[in-house]
Amino acid sequence: MPVTPVDFASLLCSRLCHDLLSPVGALNNGLELLADETDPAMRQRCLDLLNESARTSANKLKFFRLAFGAAGGFGEQIDARECRGAIEGLLSGGRKVELGWLVEAEALPKPAAKVLLNLAMIAGDALVRGGKLDIGGEENGGTVEIVVRAEGPRVILDPDIRRTLTEGEGSEGVTPRVAAAFLVHTLAGGVQVSEPGENVLLFGAALGA
């Protein structure tokens, strides 16, 4: 079933609101606790939680602006250092994920940068118990080739996300859960995905430079 730009915008907004609900909700809860708390040690604990939630919210917003929005300016390229910083921020909270950055280019075409960012997010989400996330990208003969590899104690890729990356939609069509995968498929025209395995997940995509 074709997805209109308005439909996709709605799906993407739903996905972003879902991802931001937890850290923003934690901010609200922390403020409520802080208002009623008089013990100095507990107040400091509340402040620490507020700082952590605020940092997580800011990191997610920074990532989403690059991955889905018009961040990076209105030129044709995005600074690769911005992409790396956004991914590091996204990975900084919760699970322990080590980032291996193998992109030598100083800048990437915007479509390639968005594919790289979204594949990194999907692979990072698949590392349910942490692990290593390696991201590579290079231009070869007018084509930008992107490789993302996730390895950890347990790697789980949602079957609908897998299907959307390779075919363009999941078993229920395009839903907020697969919005990032749909964007990747739209920009890259399909993604190579390794067969399901317990410890390793590999993505490959190629776009015109």
Residue pairs with C-beta under 8 A, 6 or more apart in sequence:
1 169
1 173
1 174
3 11
3 169
3 173
3 174
3 182
7 174
8 174
8 179
8 182
8 183
11 174
11 175
11 176
11 179
11 182
12 68
12 176
12 179
12 183
14 176
14 179
15 176
15 177
15 179
15 180
16 64
16 68
18 176
19 60
19 64
20 57
20 60
20 61
23 53
23 54
23 56
23 57
23 60
24 53
24 57
26 49
26 52
26 53
27 50
27 53
27 54
27 57
30 46
30 49
30 50
30 53
31 50
33 46
34 43
34 46
34 47
34 50
37 43
37 46
52 93
55 92
55 93
56 92
56 93
58 89
59 86
59 89
59 90
59 92
59 93
60 89
60 90
62 71
62 85
62 86
62 89
63 86
63 87
63 89
63 90
63 117
63 121
65 71
66 72
66 78
66 82
66 83
66 86
66 113
66 114
66 117
67 86
67 114
67 117
67 118
67 121
67 180
68 114
68 180
68 183
71 78
71 82
72 78
72 79
72 82
72 110
72 113
76 109
76 110
77 107
77 108
77 109
77 110
78 107
78 108
78 109
78 110
78 113
79 106
79 107
80 103
80 105
80 106
80 107
80 108
80 113
80 137
81 106
83 103
83 108
83 113
83 116
83 117
84 99
84 101
84 103
86 117
87 99
87 117
87 120
87 121
87 124
87 133
87 135
88 99
90 120
90 121
90 124
91 97
91 99
91 124
91 133
95 127
95 128
95 129
95 130
96 130
97 124
97 127
97 130
97 131
97 132
97 133
97 152
98 131
98 132
98 133
99 133
99 134
99 135
100 132
100 133
100 134
100 135
101 135
102 134
102 135
102 136
102 137
103 116
103 135
103 136
103 137
103 138
104 138
105 137
105 138
105 139
108 116
108 137
108 144
109 144
109 207
109 209
111 187
111 188
111 207
112 137
112 144
112 146
112 207
112 209
114 183
114 184
114 187
115 146
115 184
115 187
115 188
115 205
115 207
116 135
116 137
116 146
116 148
118 180
118 181
118 183
118 184
119 146
119 148
119 184
119 191
119 203
119 205
120 133
120 135
120 148
121 180
122 157
122 161
122 165
122 180
122 181
122 184
122 203
123 133
123 148
123 149
123 150
123 201
123 203
124 133
124 150
126 150
126 155
126 156
126 157
126 201
127 133
127 150
127 152
127 154
127 155
128 152
128 154
128 155
128 156
129 152
129 153
129 154
130 152
130 153
131 150
131 151
131 152
131 153
131 155
132 149
132 150
132 151
132 152
133 148
133 149
133 150
134 147
134 148
134 149
134 150
134 151
135 146
135 147
135 148
135 149
136 146
136 147
136 148
136 149
137 144
137 145
137 146
137 147
138 144
138 145
139 145
139 209
142 208
142 209
143 206
143 207
143 208
143 209
144 206
144 207
144 208
144 209
145 204
145 205
145 206
146 188
146 203
146 204
146 205
146 206
146 207
147 202
147 203
147 204
148 202
148 203
149 200
149 201
149 202
149 203
150 200
150 201
150 202
151 199
151 200
151 201
152 199
153 199
154 198
154 199
155 197
155 198
155 199
155 200
155 201
157 193
157 196
157 201
158 177
158 178
159 170
159 171
160 170
160 171
160 172
160 175
160 177
160 178
161 170
161 177
161 178
161 181
162 193
162 196
163 169
163 170
163 171
164 170
164 174
164 178
164 181
164 182
164 185
165 181
165 184
165 185
165 190
165 191
165 193
165 203
166 185
166 190
166 191
166 192
166 193
167 185
167 190
168 182
168 185
168 186
168 190
169 178
169 182
170 177
170 178
170 181
174 182
184 191
184 205
185 191
187 207
188 205
188 206
188 207
190 205
191 203
191 204
191 205
192 202
192 203
192 204
192 205
193 201
193 202
193 203
194 200
194 201
194 202
194 203
